[in-house]
Amino acid sequence: MAQIVPYAVWLVIIVTGLGLLAIALFGLRSLIQGKLDPLTIALTAAPLLIVGVLGLVMGDWSHAAILGSLIALALTSLALLLSGVKGLFV
């Protein structure tokens, strides 16, 4: 069983990478066709940019990914909170 683990890890990495590539290609196609707002693309890419900057600054990509995920979660929670508060008063 232990011999199969490295292959399984690489398989998961490859499938995840192909999924991200497909998402990027279809997003680019939708952007070119005018179906998406560029702001939506920028907001979707923000967590990747955060992880990229943190990874370059910290030098430790695993900690940068964890910290980037926490920052993205906090920003998403803040956006949902502000949207809900705005909905109460408007």
C-alpha positions in Angstrom: 0.0 0.0 0.0 2.8 2.4 0.8 4.2 2.1 -2.7 1.0 3.4 -4.2 0.9 6.6 -2.2 3.4 8.7 -4.2 1.5 7.8 -7.4 -1.8 8.7 -5.8 -0.4 12.1 -4.7 0.9 12.8 -8.1 -2.4 11.8 -9.7 -4.2 14.2 -7.4 -1.8 17.0 -8.2 -2.2 16.4 -12.0 -6.0 16.2 -11.9 -6.2 19.3 -9.7 -3.8 21.1 -12.1 -5.9 20.1 -15.1 -9.0 21.3 -13.4 -7.5 24.6 -12.7 -6.3 24.9 -16.2 -9.8 24.2 -17.5 -11.3 26.8 -15.2 -8.7 29.3 -16.4 -9.3 28.6 -20.1 -13.1 28.7 -19.8 -12.9 31.9 -17.7 -10.7 33.5 -20.4 -13.1 32.4 -23.1 -16.0 33.8 -21.2 -14.1 37.1 -20.7 -13.2 37.3 -24.4 -16.9 36.7 -25.3 -18.0 39.4 -22.9 -19.9 37.1 -20.5 -17.8 38.0 -17.5 -17.0 41.3 -15.8 -13.2 41.9 -15.5 -13.8 42.7 -11.8 -15.1 39.2 -11.3 -11.9 37.7 -12.8 -9.7 40.0 -10.6 -11.6 39.0 -7.4 -11.3 35.4 -8.3 -7.6 35.7 -8.9 -7.0 37.6 -5.7 -6.3 34.6 -3.5 -3.8 33.3 -6.0 -2.0 36.6 -6.0 -2.0 36.7 -2.2 -0.5 33.2 -2.0 2.1 34.2 -4.7 3.1 37.3 -2.9 3.3 35.6 0.5 5.2 32.7 -1.0 7.8 35.0 -2.5 8.1 37.1 0.7 8.0 34.2 3.2 10.0 31.7 1.2 7.9 28.9 2.6 5.1 28.0 0.2 3.2 25.7 2.4 2.9 28.3 5.2 2.1 30.9 2.5 -0.8 28.8 1.1 -2.2 28.3 4.6 -1.9 32.0 5.5 -3.3 32.9 2.0 -6.3 30.6 2.6 -7.0 32.2 6.0 -6.7 35.7 4.6 -9.1 34.8 1.7 -11.5 33.3 4.2 -11.4 36.4 6.3 -11.9 38.7 3.3 -14.8 36.6 2.1 -16.4 36.7 5.6 -16.0 40.4 5.7 -17.5 40.9 2.3 -20.5 38.7 3.3 -20.9 40.6 6.5 -20.8 44.0 4.8 -23.2 42.8 2.1 -25.6 41.6 4.8 -25.4 44.8 6.8 -25.9 46.9 3.6 -29.0 44.8 2.9 -30.4 45.7 6.3 -30.3 49.4 5.7 -30.9 49.7 2.0 
